[in-house]
Amino acid sequence: MSNTLISTLGLLLCIAPAFVHAVEVYRPLWARWVVNWVLPFFGPGLPRPSKLLTHDDEIAMLDAAIAAAPADKTPAGANYIFVMLFEQRQGALAFISLAAGILYGLTLPLADRHTLHVILGIMAALFVLVNANHAGLSGLGHHPRVTRHGRNVGIVFGTFWGVVTVLNYFGYAAATAAA
């Protein structure tokens, strides 16, 4: 495998989050398509129409979360829900920005890609830690509501991001050697 191919693979695989989450800029509740159509495979299982969340289901769940806050803290509960959805949108924007930078980086010669490999290698390594944490290992932070599907996602994507980390490390090494 050539150094340019290793670099290209390391960059291209980092576009995956943009493909999955870009729509959440427009509608953060559209994260349900991941819940409805992707997560069932991590059960393992298949998506079932009778189990699909709808927009109305999501709104009811968010309203229930706000209603669960103590009466004197309802505004804070509503703001908490706002912040979660706001951060969902900003995260999607960050993934879109990374994808745009990656597409630009793919037009550059290998020697000029080193900065992208540093940024994406760090991102991938941190994604390994978060996914390993979801899989049950100590790592970066704590998720208080990991489901069985979430644990399985952590196992699969922890491995995926591990490979991406290695590709970006070797892409960085090749880019700096070529510079």
Helices and strands as residue ranges (DSSP letters): H 3-12, G 13-15, H 16-21, G 22-25, G 28-31, H 32-37, G 39-42, G 49-51, H 55-67, G 71-73, H 74-105, G 110-112, H 114-134, H 148-178
